[in-house]
Amino acid sequence: DISRRAGSIYVILQNCQIIVARAPNSNVTTLQDLYATMPHPLQRIIGHNDWPDEATTHHLAEAIRHGKAVGASDGSVRTHDEQATHAWILQAPNGAEIMGRGPVDGTSQARTSHRAELQGQVGIFLMVAMLARFYNIAKGHIKTYCDNKPVVTKMQKGWQLLRLRHTKGPDTDLQIQMRAIQATLGQITSKTEWVQSHQDKSTPLHAMPQEVALNVRMDADTKVAYELPMEWHTQGFMTVLPAEGCAVYISNRKITSHLYSTLLDQWHEAEAKEYLLSRHNIDATLFEKIQWRSMKFALLKFSYHRRATMVKAIHRHLPTQDKLYQQGRVTMCAMCPRCISQAETNAHVYSCLNPDALKSRLKDCGELHQQLVKLNTATIIQRTWAVHLRPLLALPSTDLLETIILGTTGEVRFFLQAAIAEQERIGWDKLLLGMGTSLWQTIQYLIDKDNPKPPRRSAADWMNRAIYQLAKFSLRCWKSRNHTGNET
């Protein structure tokens, strides 16, 4: 292997490796022996196995040969302890089956539900490739199921051209590996279809269609995978997969998609961070407390035009009357065109006392509250935000912070007090623009964990969507200002 380093960006090259041994040699007498000959990264994708007997694997091979084999996979991501898992199963019509479960490696940015789901599918096809080699299957068919629609779409479309620089989809390394595996299968064809997840609420397992039952079982198995021995736990470093040939890393983080834009972000990271520290008057320690990932999620949800407006709002560059007056673009005054009583600064946009502005803001607050409720936002988070944000919006608040804190205990109270203190340092007005402390996510996780009927979404998903709703509220305030201001 050759390694070339330049600062924190380096490229790792490795020699080509075959995916599965071409044919069993004298030392390979079982499928497990063949597994032992595979590169270690592929062993982790197949995962931990309770290897079945030879009769079972023979039935599976015959099912592939006759086009009757069915596979299913699922993935799970746990943000609070930096772990992620996947599970897969391959089953024959007579019930013979083999399954695997294991970790999803990578940094927090890489450990997504998409990667976990895709890795489960790769695990299925690796096992099919092993069975094909071991039993000399020249022709056959397999049908697989997955509850992640983007993964299913990618599997259905296939890959005519796949290059890291140009591929915009996530987890390109796994896509490259899947493409290479399918190329080795020759005339063993496949079809992947979507299956709705979590159908076990009202239907017992034995009454479900095969694909639904397998998906439900794998959903449960991803939770079992968290309890595997330490060597099967998530590792932060992702190795180069055999089919990749090379990989680009930034500070030990493997780049698996959007190579060009990712490198640009890295090269300009220092300047961007310096600007943010200066513009928002925060120190390097506080910078690390802000959930920037959720802000990025929110910004990317907007159209280009609305995203540009949101960025201006974040950095206090909205073309308010005060801003235009300072720039000499208006000559009369910096007075707010709505209330005509105060200078129209960025902060004034959210607190103008014009009756129409107040009415519009109250309506938008109601919409924000409804959206947060839909996200199953913890009541103490909603109340805490309302106590601090409503005064900034010139809206009355009847709740008391002391009452909210007294209504909590243990870890929740500790993290709530810490979150309030951190958000105070960041600025409550900044929360309206998407700059929230990551401790809100921690509190939501603790509340969800103790919920007898926890929501299906993760605390990280909640944080992303909550920040998006706050940003949408801010944009509605600016839209209302333009509407009222133009009428004035």
C-alpha positions as CSV (number, residue, x, y, z in Angstrom):
1,D,0.0,0.0,0.0
2,I,1.1,3.5,-0.8
3,S,0.2,6.5,1.4
4,R,0.5,10.1,0.4
5,R,-0.1,12.8,3.0
6,A,-0.4,16.6,2.7
7,G,-1.5,18.3,5.9
8,S,-4.7,16.7,7.0
9,I,-5.7,15.4,3.6
10,Y,-4.2,12.2,2.4
11,V,-4.9,9.5,-0.2
12,I,-4.6,5.8,0.6
13,L,-4.1,3.4,-2.3
14,Q,-4.3,-0.3,-2.1
15,N,-3.7,-3.2,-4.4
16,C,-6.7,-4.9,-6.1
17,Q,-8.2,-7.7,-4.1
18,I,-10.7,-10.3,-5.2
19,I,-14.0,-10.2,-3.4
20,V,-14.4,-14.0,-2.8
21,A,-11.9,-16.7,-3.5
22,R,-12.3,-18.0,-7.0
23,A,-12.8,-21.6,-6.0
24,P,-12.6,-23.6,-2.8
25,N,-9.1,-25.0,-2.2
26,S,-8.2,-28.0,-0.1
27,N,-8.3,-25.9,3.1
28,V,-11.8,-24.6,2.3
29,T,-14.4,-27.3,3.3
30,T,-17.2,-25.1,4.6
31,L,-18.8,-21.7,3.9
32,Q,-17.2,-20.4,7.1
33,D,-13.7,-21.3,5.7
34,L,-14.5,-19.3,2.6
35,Y,-15.5,-16.4,4.8
36,A,-12.2,-16.5,6.5
37,T,-10.4,-16.0,3.2
38,M,-12.2,-12.7,2.6
39,P,-10.7,-9.2,3.3
40,H,-11.4,-8.0,6.8
41,P,-13.6,-5.0,5.7
42,L,-15.9,-7.4,3.9
43,Q,-16.1,-9.7,6.9
44,R,-17.3,-6.7,8.9
45,I,-20.0,-6.1,6.3
46,I,-21.2,-9.7,6.4
47,G,-21.0,-9.3,10.2
48,H,-21.3,-11.8,13.1
49,N,-22.8,-15.1,12.1
50,D,-24.2,-18.2,13.7
51,W,-23.1,-20.4,10.8
52,P,-25.8,-23.0,9.8
53,D,-25.0,-26.6,8.9
54,E,-24.1,-27.8,5.4
55,A,-27.7,-28.9,4.7
56,T,-29.0,-25.4,5.3
57,T,-26.5,-23.7,3.1
58,H,-27.2,-26.3,0.4
59,H,-30.9,-25.5,0.5
60,L,-30.0,-21.8,0.2
61,A,-27.8,-22.5,-2.8
62,E,-30.6,-24.4,-4.5
63,A,-33.0,-21.6,-3.8
64,I,-30.7,-19.1,-5.5
65,R,-30.3,-21.5,-8.4
66,H,-34.0,-21.8,-8.9
67,G,-34.8,-18.1,-8.3
68,K,-36.6,-18.7,-5.0
69,A,-34.2,-17.0,-2.5
70,V,-35.4,-14.0,-0.6
71,G,-33.3,-11.5,1.3
72,A,-34.1,-8.6,3.6
73,S,-32.0,-6.1,5.6
74,D,-32.4,-3.2,8.0
75,G,-30.2,-0.6,9.7
76,S,-30.1,1.3,13.0
77,V,-28.3,4.4,14.1
78,R,-27.9,5.4,17.8
79,T,-26.5,8.9,18.2
80,H,-26.2,9.1,22.0
81,D,-23.4,6.5,22.1
82,E,-22.0,6.9,18.6
83,Q,-23.0,3.4,17.4
84,A,-24.8,2.1,14.3
85,T,-25.7,-1.4,13.2
86,H,-27.0,-3.4,10.3
87,A,-28.6,-6.8,9.9
88,W,-29.5,-9.0,6.9
89,I,-31.1,-12.4,6.2
90,L,-31.2,-14.8,3.3
91,Q,-34.0,-17.4,3.3
92,A,-35.1,-20.3,1.2
93,P,-38.7,-21.4,0.6
94,N,-38.4,-24.3,3.1
95,G,-37.3,-21.9,5.9
96,A,-33.6,-22.6,5.6
97,E,-31.8,-19.3,6.3
98,I,-28.6,-17.6,7.1
99,M,-28.2,-14.1,8.6
100,G,-25.6,-11.7,9.8
101,R,-25.5,-8.6,12.0
102,G,-22.7,-6.2,12.6
103,P,-21.4,-2.6,12.9
104,V,-21.6,0.3,10.6
105,D,-18.2,2.0,10.8
106,G,-17.4,5.7,10.3
107,T,-17.5,9.1,11.9
108,S,-20.8,10.6,13.1
109,Q,-21.2,12.3,9.7
110,A,-21.0,9.0,7.9
111,R,-23.2,6.9,10.2
112,T,-26.5,7.5,8.6
113,S,-29.6,5.4,8.2
114,H,-28.9,5.3,4.5
115,R,-25.5,3.8,5.0
116,A,-26.8,1.3,7.5
117,E,-29.5,0.1,5.2
118,L,-27.2,-0.1,2.2
119,Q,-24.6,-2.0,4.1
120,G,-27.3,-4.6,5.0
121,Q,-28.0,-5.1,1.3
122,V,-24.3,-5.4,0.5
123,G,-24.1,-8.1,3.2
124,I,-26.8,-10.1,1.4
125,F,-25.1,-9.9,-1.9
126,L,-21.7,-10.8,-0.4
127,M,-23.3,-14.0,1.0
128,V,-24.9,-14.7,-2.3
129,A,-21.5,-14.4,-3.9
130,M,-20.0,-16.8,-1.4
131,L,-22.7,-19.4,-2.0
132,A,-22.3,-19.0,-5.7
133,R,-18.6,-19.7,-5.5
134,F,-18.8,-22.5,-3.0
135,Y,-21.6,-24.4,-4.8
136,N,-20.6,-23.3,-8.4
137,I,-23.9,-21.6,-9.1
138,A,-23.8,-20.3,-12.7
139,K,-27.3,-19.0,-13.1
140,G,-30.0,-18.0,-10.7
141,H,-32.1,-15.2,-9.2
142,I,-32.6,-13.5,-5.8
143,K,-35.2,-11.0,-4.6
144,T,-34.3,-8.6,-1.8
145,Y,-36.3,-6.2,0.3
146,C,-35.4,-2.9,2.1
147,D,-37.5,-0.2,3.8
148,N,-35.2,2.7,2.7
149,K,-36.6,4.1,-0.5
150,P,-33.4,5.9,-1.7
151,V,-31.4,2.6,-1.3
152,V,-34.1,0.7,-3.2
153,T,-34.1,3.2,-6.0
154,K,-30.3,3.0,-6.3
155,M,-30.4,-0.8,-6.3
156,Q,-33.1,-0.8,-9.0
157,K,-31.3,1.7,-11.3
158,G,-27.9,0.1,-11.0
159,W,-24.6,1.7,-11.9
160,Q,-23.5,2.3,-15.4
161,L,-20.9,4.9,-14.4
162,L,-19.7,5.3,-10.9
163,R,-16.9,7.7,-10.0
164,L,-16.3,9.2,-6.6
165,R,-15.8,12.8,-7.9
166,H,-19.0,12.9,-9.9
167,T,-21.3,10.7,-7.9
168,K,-23.6,12.9,-5.7
169,G,-25.3,10.1,-3.9
170,P,-24.2,9.2,-0.4
171,D,-22.0,6.2,0.5
172,T,-20.3,5.8,-2.8
173,D,-17.7,3.4,-1.4
174,L,-20.5,0.9,-0.6
175,Q,-22.1,1.5,-4.0
176,I,-18.8,0.7,-5.7
177,Q,-18.5,-2.5,-3.7
178,M,-22.1,-3.5,-4.5
179,R,-21.5,-2.9,-8.2
180,A,-18.3,-5.0,-8.1
181,I,-20.1,-7.9,-6.3
182,Q,-23.0,-7.9,-8.8
183,A,-20.4,-8.0,-11.6
184,T,-19.0,-11.2,-10.2
185,L,-22.4,-12.9,-10.0
186,G,-22.6,-13.2,-13.8
187,Q,-26.0,-14.7,-14.7
188,I,-27.3,-14.6,-11.1
189,T,-29.8,-11.7,-11.4
190,S,-31.5,-9.8,-8.7
191,K,-34.5,-7.5,-8.0
192,T,-34.9,-5.2,-5.0
193,E,-38.2,-3.9,-3.8
194,W,-39.4,-1.6,-1.0
195,V,-41.2,-2.9,2.0
196,Q,-42.9,-0.8,4.6
197,S,-41.2,-0.8,7.9
198,H,-42.6,-1.4,11.4
199,Q,-45.7,-3.4,10.4
200,D,-45.6,-5.4,13.6
201,K,-47.9,-3.0,15.5
202,S,-51.1,-4.8,14.8
203,T,-50.2,-8.0,13.0
204,P,-48.4,-11.0,14.5
205,L,-45.3,-12.2,12.8
206,H,-46.7,-15.5,11.6
207,A,-49.5,-13.7,9.8
208,M,-47.3,-11.4,7.8
209,P,-46.1,-11.9,4.2
210,Q,-42.6,-13.3,4.1
211,E,-40.8,-10.0,3.1
212,V,-42.6,-8.1,5.9
213,A,-41.8,-10.7,8.5
214,L,-38.1,-10.8,7.5
215,N,-37.9,-7.0,7.7
216,V,-39.5,-6.9,11.1
217,R,-37.0,-9.6,12.3
218,M,-34.1,-7.6,10.9
219,D,-35.3,-4.5,12.6
220,A,-35.2,-6.4,15.9
221,D,-31.8,-7.9,15.0
222,T,-30.2,-4.5,14.5
223,K,-30.9,-3.9,18.2
224,V,-29.3,-7.2,19.1
225,A,-26.2,-6.2,17.2
226,Y,-25.6,-3.4,19.7
227,E,-24.9,-6.2,22.3
228,L,-22.2,-8.0,20.3
229,P,-18.7,-8.3,21.7
230,M,-16.5,-5.2,21.4
231,E,-14.8,-6.2,18.2
232,W,-18.2,-5.9,16.5
233,H,-18.8,-2.4,17.7
234,T,-18.7,0.7,15.5
235,Q,-15.2,2.0,14.7
236,G,-14.7,5.6,13.7
237,F,-12.2,4.8,11.0
238,M,-13.4,3.4,7.7
239,T,-10.9,1.3,5.7
240,V,-10.6,1.2,2.0
241,L,-13.0,-1.4,0.5
242,P,-11.4,-3.9,-1.9
243,A,-13.5,-2.6,-4.9
244,E,-12.6,1.1,-4.3
245,G,-8.9,0.9,-5.0
246,C,-8.3,4.2,-3.3
247,A,-10.0,6.6,-0.8
248,V,-9.6,10.2,0.3
249,Y,-9.5,11.0,4.0
250,I,-9.7,14.3,5.8
251,S,-8.5,14.1,9.4
252,N,-9.2,10.3,9.4
253,R,-12.7,10.9,8.0
254,K,-13.3,9.0,4.8
255,I,-15.0,11.0,2.0
256,T,-17.6,8.8,0.5
257,S,-19.5,11.3,-1.7
258,H,-19.3,14.9,-3.0
259,L,-15.5,14.7,-3.2
260,Y,-15.0,18.0,-5.0
261,S,-17.3,20.1,-2.8
262,T,-16.0,18.4,0.4
263,L,-12.4,19.3,-0.4
264,L,-13.5,22.9,-1.1
265,D,-15.2,23.0,2.3
266,Q,-12.0,21.7,3.9
267,W,-9.8,24.2,2.3
268,H,-12.0,27.1,3.3
269,E,-12.9,25.8,6.7
270,A,-10.4,27.9,8.7
271,E,-11.6,31.2,7.0
272,A,-15.3,30.3,7.5
273,K,-14.8,29.4,11.2
274,E,-12.8,32.6,11.8
275,Y,-15.6,34.6,10.2
276,L,-18.3,32.9,12.3
277,L,-16.3,33.4,15.5
278,S,-15.9,37.1,14.8
279,R,-19.3,37.8,13.3
280,H,-21.3,36.1,16.1
281,N,-18.9,36.9,19.0
282,I,-18.4,33.4,20.1
283,D,-15.2,31.6,21.2
284,A,-13.8,28.4,19.9
285,T,-15.2,26.3,22.8
286,L,-18.7,27.6,22.3
287,F,-18.4,27.1,18.6
288,E,-18.1,23.3,19.2
289,K,-21.3,23.3,21.3
290,I,-23.5,24.6,18.4
291,Q,-25.3,21.9,16.3
292,W,-24.0,23.1,12.9
293,R,-25.1,19.9,11.3
294,S,-28.7,20.7,12.0
295,M,-28.3,24.2,10.6
296,K,-26.8,22.7,7.4
297,F,-29.7,20.3,7.2
298,A,-32.2,23.2,7.4
299,L,-30.4,25.4,4.9
300,L,-30.3,22.5,2.3
301,K,-34.0,22.1,2.7
302,F,-34.7,25.5,1.3
303,S,-34.6,26.6,-2.3
304,Y,-31.5,28.5,-3.5
305,H,-33.4,31.9,-3.2
306,R,-34.8,31.2,0.3
307,R,-31.4,29.7,1.4
308,A,-29.7,33.0,0.4
309,T,-32.2,35.0,2.4
310,M,-31.7,32.7,5.4
311,V,-27.9,33.1,5.3
312,K,-28.4,36.9,5.2
313,A,-30.6,36.6,8.3
314,I,-28.1,34.4,10.1
315,H,-25.3,36.9,9.6
316,R,-27.5,40.1,10.1
317,H,-27.2,41.1,6.5
318,L,-30.9,41.4,5.7
319,P,-31.6,44.6,3.6
320,T,-33.5,46.3,6.5
321,Q,-34.1,50.0,6.4
322,D,-31.3,50.6,8.9
323,K,-28.9,48.5,6.8
324,L,-29.8,50.3,3.6
325,Y,-29.5,53.7,5.3
326,Q,-26.0,52.9,6.6
327,Q,-25.0,51.8,3.1
328,G,-26.3,55.0,1.6
329,R,-28.8,53.2,-0.5
330,V,-31.7,55.1,1.1
331,T,-31.4,58.8,1.9
332,M,-34.4,59.5,4.1
333,C,-33.9,57.6,7.4
334,A,-33.5,54.2,9.0
335,M,-37.0,54.2,10.4
336,C,-39.1,51.0,10.2
337,P,-41.7,51.4,7.4
338,R,-44.3,49.4,9.4
339,C,-44.3,51.0,12.9
340,I,-42.5,54.3,12.0
341,S,-41.3,54.5,15.6
342,Q,-37.9,52.7,15.7
343,A,-34.9,52.0,13.5
344,E,-35.5,48.9,11.5
345,T,-32.6,46.6,12.5
346,N,-32.4,42.9,12.0
347,A,-33.7,42.3,15.5
348,H,-36.6,44.8,15.0
349,V,-37.9,42.6,12.1
350,Y,-38.9,40.1,14.8
351,S,-40.3,42.5,17.3
352,C,-42.0,45.3,15.4
353,L,-45.1,46.5,17.3
354,N,-47.1,47.3,14.1
355,P,-50.6,45.7,14.7
356,D,-50.4,43.7,11.4
357,A,-46.9,42.6,12.2
358,L,-47.9,41.4,15.6
359,K,-50.9,39.5,14.3
360,S,-48.8,37.8,11.6
361,R,-46.1,36.9,14.1
362,L,-48.7,35.4,16.5
363,K,-50.1,33.3,13.7
364,D,-46.6,32.1,12.7
365,C,-45.9,31.2,16.3
366,G,-48.9,29.1,16.4
367,E,-47.8,27.3,13.2
368,L,-44.3,26.8,14.7
369,H,-45.9,25.3,17.8
370,Q,-48.0,22.9,15.8
371,Q,-44.9,21.7,13.8
372,L,-42.9,21.1,17.0
373,V,-45.8,19.1,18.4
374,K,-45.9,17.0,15.2
375,L,-42.2,16.3,15.8
376,N,-43.0,15.0,19.3
377,T,-40.9,17.7,20.8
378,A,-40.5,17.4,24.6
379,T,-42.9,19.7,26.4
380,I,-40.2,21.1,28.6
381,I,-38.2,22.1,25.5
382,Q,-41.2,23.8,23.9
383,R,-42.0,25.6,27.2
384,T,-38.3,26.7,27.7
385,W,-38.1,28.0,24.2
386,A,-41.3,29.9,24.5
387,V,-40.2,31.5,27.7
388,H,-37.1,32.9,26.1
389,L,-38.2,33.5,22.5
390,R,-41.6,35.1,22.9
391,P,-40.2,38.2,24.6
392,L,-37.8,38.6,21.7
393,L,-40.9,38.5,19.4
394,A,-42.8,41.1,21.5
395,L,-45.3,38.4,22.5
396,P,-46.6,37.7,26.0
397,S,-45.4,34.7,27.9
398,T,-47.3,33.5,31.0
399,D,-44.9,30.6,31.8
400,L,-42.1,30.8,34.3
401,L,-38.7,29.3,33.8
402,E,-38.4,28.3,37.5
403,T,-41.6,26.3,37.2
404,I,-40.3,24.4,34.2
405,I,-37.1,23.5,35.8
406,L,-38.8,22.4,39.1
407,G,-40.9,20.0,37.0
408,T,-37.8,18.1,35.9
409,T,-35.5,15.7,37.8
410,G,-32.2,13.8,37.5
411,E,-30.4,13.9,34.2
412,V,-33.1,15.9,32.4
413,R,-32.9,18.8,34.9
414,F,-29.1,18.8,34.8
415,F,-29.0,19.0,31.0
416,L,-31.9,21.4,30.8
417,Q,-30.0,23.9,33.1
418,A,-26.8,23.3,31.0
419,A,-28.7,23.9,27.8
420,I,-30.3,27.1,29.0
421,A,-26.8,28.4,30.1
422,E,-25.2,27.4,26.8
423,Q,-28.0,28.9,24.7
424,E,-27.7,32.1,26.7
425,R,-24.1,32.3,25.7
426,I,-24.9,31.6,22.1
427,G,-27.9,33.9,22.1
428,W,-31.6,33.1,22.1
429,D,-32.1,35.3,19.1
430,K,-29.6,33.0,17.3
431,L,-31.8,30.0,18.1
432,L,-34.5,31.5,15.9
433,L,-31.9,31.5,13.1
434,G,-30.8,27.9,13.6
435,M,-27.9,28.2,16.0
436,G,-28.9,25.9,18.8
437,T,-26.8,24.1,21.4
438,S,-26.5,20.3,20.8
439,L,-27.8,19.8,24.4
440,W,-31.4,20.2,23.1
441,Q,-30.8,17.0,21.2
442,T,-29.6,15.3,24.4
443,I,-32.6,16.3,26.3
444,Q,-34.9,15.1,23.6
445,Y,-33.1,11.8,23.6
446,L,-33.6,11.4,27.4
447,I,-37.3,12.2,27.1
448,D,-37.8,9.8,24.2
449,K,-35.9,7.0,26.0
450,D,-38.3,7.1,28.9
451,N,-41.4,7.4,26.7
452,P,-43.3,4.0,26.8
453,K,-44.2,4.7,23.1
454,P,-41.2,6.5,21.8
455,P,-41.4,8.1,18.3
456,R,-39.8,6.3,15.4
457,R,-37.5,9.2,14.5
458,S,-34.2,9.6,16.3
459,A,-33.2,12.5,18.5
460,A,-30.8,13.7,15.8
461,D,-33.7,13.7,13.3
462,W,-35.8,15.7,15.7
463,M,-33.0,18.3,16.1
464,N,-32.6,18.6,12.3
465,R,-36.3,19.1,11.8
466,A,-36.8,21.4,14.8
467,I,-34.1,23.7,13.6
468,Y,-35.6,23.7,10.1
469,Q,-39.0,24.8,11.6
470,L,-37.3,27.6,13.5
471,A,-35.6,28.8,10.4
472,K,-38.9,28.6,8.5
473,F,-40.5,30.8,11.1
474,S,-37.7,33.4,10.7
475,L,-38.2,33.5,7.0
476,R,-42.0,33.9,7.5
477,C,-41.2,36.9,9.7
478,W,-39.1,38.5,6.9
479,K,-41.8,37.7,4.3
480,S,-44.4,39.3,6.5
481,R,-42.2,42.4,6.8
482,N,-41.8,42.7,3.1
483,H,-45.6,42.3,2.5
484,T,-46.5,44.9,5.2
485,G,-43.7,47.2,4.4
486,N,-44.5,47.3,0.7
487,E,-48.2,48.0,1.5
488,T,-47.1,50.9,3.8
